[in-house]
């Protein structure tokens, strides 16, 4: 009996620790690896971000979502494929491109300080030639669309190469895994974390 009591005295804290880690990872937070350069230079491929699963999604939040069933153009998307993108439009937002590609949300020009100066100057309307635009997102100067209820418009910070809502349409809320927060030792990470 003393042996069993001794084993339980060190086994019990380990089991509680494993249980708490499971609860935290499942419901509160986890680490995610950035895969690809669609958020470059603010996030680089191979970097880790903290995923807050209960955080509120706001304009400019960087989110991670499951791309299966969302991106139907990419043949390699599986049930385990996750994308990281920035939320540009919330449900009900009116999105419009004016002035040769300047982005407006609810009639307000969006500064987009997180994209390159060149993209800020020239606009981000031009699509990559190797991807087809989504029928859900009507792009073009002076064309408006409303983000549907329960869905989000997401774009990568590296608009030149990003496969995002311009191609596959809106992201349903039930596909969103959480809000990403980057570690503060890189100045570019302020553009991930500082938006409210």
Long-range contacts (C-beta under 8 A, 24 or more apart in sequence): 27-53, 27-54, 28-52, 28-53, 28-54, 29-53, 29-178, 32-64, 32-82, 32-84, 32-180, 34-84, 35-82, 37-158, 37-161, 38-83, 38-84, 38-85, 38-156, 38-157, 38-158, 38-161, 38-162, 38-163, 38-164, 39-84, 39-85, 39-86, 39-156, 39-157, 39-158, 39-162, 39-192, 40-157, 40-158, 41-116, 41-157, 41-158, 41-188, 42-114, 42-157, 42-182, 42-188, 42-189, 42-191, 42-192, 43-84, 43-157, 43-182, 43-188, 43-189, 43-192, 47-182, 48-183, 49-84, 49-180, 49-181, 49-182, 49-183, 49-192, 50-180, 50-181, 50-182, 50-183, 51-177, 51-178, 51-179, 51-180, 51-181, 52-178, 52-179, 52-180, 52-181, 53-177, 53-178, 54-178, 55-178, 55-179, 56-179, 57-87, 57-90, 57-152, 57-173, 57-176, 57-179, 58-87, 58-90, 58-195, 58-196, 59-87, 59-88, 59-90, 59-105, 59-195, 60-86, 60-87, 60-88, 60-114, 60-195, 60-196, 61-86, 61-87, 61-179, 61-195, 62-86, 62-87, 62-179, 62-180, 62-181, 62-182, 62-192, 63-87, 63-152, 63-154, 63-171, 63-176, 63-177, 63-178, 63-179, 63-180, 64-176, 64-177, 64-178, 64-180, 65-154, 65-171, 65-175, 65-176, 65-177, 66-175, 66-177, 67-168, 67-175, 69-175, 70-168, 70-169, 70-171, 70-172, 70-175, 71-163, 71-167, 71-168, 72-168, 73-131, 73-132, 73-163, 73-167, 73-168, 74-163, 74-168, 82-177, 83-154, 83-163, 83-164, 84-180, 85-154, 85-155, 85-156, 85-162, 85-164, 85-165, 85-171, 86-114, 86-154, 86-155, 86-156, 86-157, 87-152, 87-153, 87-154, 88-153, 88-154, 88-155, 88-165, 89-147, 89-152, 89-153, 89-165, 90-147, 90-152, 91-147, 91-148, 91-149, 91-150, 91-151, 91-152, 91-173, 92-146, 92-147, 92-149, 93-146, 93-147, 93-153, 94-144, 94-145, 94-146, 95-144, 95-145, 95-146, 95-147, 95-153, 96-142, 96-143, 96-144, 96-145, 97-123, 97-125, 97-139, 97-140, 97-141, 97-142, 97-143, 98-141, 98-142, 99-123, 99-141, 100-125, 100-141, 101-125, 101-126, 101-141, 113-191, 114-157, 114-191, 114-192, 115-157, 115-158, 115-159, 119-159, 119-160, 124-155, 124-159, 127-166, 127-167, 128-160, 128-161, 131-163, 131-167, 132-167, 133-166, 133-167, 134-165, 134-166, 134-167, 134-168, 134-169, 135-169, 136-169, 136-170, 137-165, 137-166, 137-169, 137-170, 139-166, 150-174, 152-176, 157-191
